[in-house]
Amino acid sequence: MTEATAQATPSQVAAVFDLVAPGYDQEALRFFPFIADRLIAQLRPAAGDKLLDVACGTGAVAIAAAQAVGPGGRVTAIDLSEGMLARLQAKLTKFGVANVDLHVMDGGALEFRRDYFNHVVSSFGLFFLSDMSSALAQWRRVTRPGGTVMFTSFAPLAFTPMIDLLRARLVDAGVDMPPQELADSNECQALMTAAGLMDVNVKTEQMGYHLRNELEWWEIVWHSALRGPCERLAPAQLEEVRVAHLEEVACLRTDKGLWLNVETHFVRGRKPA
Ligand SMILES: C[S@@+](CC[C@H](N)C(=O)[O-])C[C@H]1O[C@@H](n2cnc3c(N)ncnc32)[C@H](O)[C@@H]1O
């Protein structure tokens, strides 16, 4: 899922997410809020904590965190995409959530003071940053001594076999597809340790479910970072790729539907006290 933008500039990343923002909260993509809830359940922030959600998107983590820290706590949610932040703002208004602050900000260029947050978290955000080591060092800088830094990334089998089939089709059509980042749990662990975090722990969990059919799989492609490489094709060529791809994905359906593997790494570490 990171291919679309792994080597893109921040403004290209923001443009893709502005494009997908209106459809990002669809049922087919419910793994994002499932995983956000799981992240917050593992983190267990205390009432009154201050938490930074980097690459917050439409707020799956920020909203779960806002409930956990309660009215005496505060969540700061940052993202590059104004479209994603606008969706989050609409939800905060609709649900009357008053303890979340939003900022357009690059997760690799934080504008907060040292030791400010109890926790810094990012669900499926770190792999978009061109210098992940530098970003993690900044996340550590703004975390209080003894506080937690936590992120999620997709494990190697996530979205297989559909993602491999799509990738092959796009490569055949001439689209450059960089490799998936942060799928290797050892790499996740090493990055956290190199950033000066201690007690680093990676838990890998299956967060998948059955989609109804291949059209739901396309909803995921079309409303995620995978939209980026798709948009590089001319409309007629993209339609050919889509039809051929969905034909092969249809063959993977069973009587339960289409299995969506969402194997996820939950990576956490602690800033030394
Ligand atoms: C896959 S979405 C994840 C959103 C949310 N965390 C969730 O779990 O639903 C990735 C988000 O990262 C944001 N993003 C990518 N690069 C970023 C950067 N350098 N700084 C801040 N946000 C970034 C995108 O705009 C997008 O909203």
The ligand as a MOL file (V3000), in Angstrom:
LIG
                    3D

  0  0  0     0  0            999 V3000
M  V30 BEGIN CTAB
M  V30 COUNTS 27 29 0 0 0
M  V30 BEGIN ATOM
M  V30 1 C -2.5460 5.6810 4.8860 0
M  V30 2 S -3.0170 7.2500 5.5210 0 CHG=1
M  V30 3 C -3.1560 6.8880 7.2580 0
M  V30 4 C -4.0480 7.8550 7.9680 0
M  V30 5 C -4.3970 7.5020 9.4070 0
M  V30 6 N -3.2220 7.5040 10.2530 0
M  V30 7 C -5.1180 6.1790 9.4890 0
M  V30 8 O -4.5790 5.2310 10.0820 0
M  V30 9 O -6.2150 6.0800 8.9430 0 CHG=-1
M  V30 10 C -1.4800 8.1190 5.4520 0
M  V30 11 C -1.5800 9.5970 5.8050 0
M  V30 12 O -0.2430 10.0960 5.8940 0
M  V30 13 C -0.2620 11.4430 5.4840 0
M  V30 14 N 1.1280 11.8330 5.2110 0
M  V30 15 C 1.9470 11.3370 4.2770 0
M  V30 16 N 3.1510 11.9170 4.3500 0
M  V30 17 C 3.0990 12.8030 5.3950 0
M  V30 18 C 4.0330 13.6920 5.9830 0
M  V30 19 N 5.2860 13.8230 5.5140 0
M  V30 20 N 3.6250 14.4300 7.0320 0
M  V30 21 C 2.3610 14.3400 7.5080 0
M  V30 22 N 1.4360 13.5110 6.9900 0
M  V30 23 C 1.8000 12.7510 5.9400 0
M  V30 24 C -1.1790 11.4090 4.2640 0
M  V30 25 O -1.6320 12.6980 3.8930 0
M  V30 26 C -2.2830 10.4740 4.7740 0
M  V30 27 O -3.3150 11.2040 5.3940 0
M  V30 END ATOM
M  V30 BEGIN BOND
M  V30 1 1 1 2
M  V30 2 1 2 3
M  V30 3 1 2 10
M  V30 4 1 3 4
M  V30 5 1 4 5
M  V30 6 1 5 6
M  V30 7 1 5 7
M  V30 8 2 7 8
M  V30 9 1 7 9
M  V30 10 1 10 11
M  V30 11 1 11 12
M  V30 12 1 11 26
M  V30 13 1 12 13
M  V30 14 1 13 14
M  V30 15 1 13 24
M  V30 16 1 14 15
M  V30 17 1 14 23
M  V30 18 2 15 16
M  V30 19 1 16 17
M  V30 20 1 17 18
M  V30 21 2 17 23
M  V30 22 1 18 19
M  V30 23 2 18 20
M  V30 24 1 20 21
M  V30 25 2 21 22
M  V30 26 1 22 23
M  V30 27 1 24 25
M  V30 28 1 24 26
M  V30 29 1 26 27
M  V30 END BOND
M  V30 END CTAB
M  END
